[in-house]
Amino acid sequence: MIIQQDTREKSGKKDHILKYFEEHGIKVVRSKLYVGDWTRLDKQDVCIDTKQNLTEVYGNIVQQHVRFRDECIRSRSCGIRLILLVEQRGIETVDDVETWENPRRKKWMKLYQQHQQGKNRHIKISPQPPLSSIQLADRMKVMRDRYGIEWQFCTRETCGARIVEILGGENGSKD
């Protein structure tokens, strides 16, 4: 199996995945991908976009929504199965995202309480709190339903193996 890695990936960010590939004799070539971060060189109808954690997903859905949505639309219009593989311990399904504690929301709530007590008013916060985990899960479901993307989850330690499994492994079997 030869896996193609998108050249727009930041150097060092995916070293744990590349190490897994190297240890298992999987060749990697770097080239710009139309969507996602990883695909098979010989069969590009499935692409995987890896996310470091749910904080990165939050940033994609909320702060970079247009760019993220456009990538989802591109994949669908080309018949590419786009899988978003999120490295997040303790999360196995989109429904599990509802139990995740959003660190941005936690920080906002703490500062909001301090503002209410007259403290730390020099630290500015937005008038609205960041999304709750329930709201994030709902938006992930909307993206899935509207654009046909798939959310899958793994840990950092299992990410390389999951990519190989999703892309069909050495024997070419499908996920």
Stockholm file with secondary structure:
# STOCKHOLM 1.0

chainA/1-175         MIIQQDTREKSGKKDHILKYFEEHGIKVVRSKLYVGDWTRLDKQDVCIDTKQNLTEVYGNIVQQHVRFRDECIRSRSCGIRLILLVEQRGIETVDDVETWENPRRKKWMKLYQQHQQGKNRHIKISPQPPLSSIQLADRMKVMRDRYGIEWQFCTRETCGARIVEILGGENGSKD
#=GR chainA/1-175 SS CEEEECTTSCTTTTHHHHHHHHHTTCEEEECCCSSSSEEESSCCSEEEEEESSHHHHHIIIIISHHHHHHHHHHHHHTTCEEEEEEECTTCCSGGGGGGCCCHHHHHHHHHHHHHHTTCCTTSCCCSSCCCCHHHHHHHHHHHHHHHCCEEEEECTTTHHHHHHHHHTTTTTCCC
#=GC SS_cons         CEEEECTTSCTTTTHHHHHHHHHTTCEEEECCCSSSSEEESSCCSEEEEEESSHHHHHIIIIISHHHHHHHHHHHHHTTCEEEEEEECTTCCSGGGGGGCCCHHHHHHHHHHHHHHTTCCTTSCCCSSCCCCHHHHHHHHHHHHHHHCCEEEEECTTTHHHHHHHHHTTTTTCCC
//
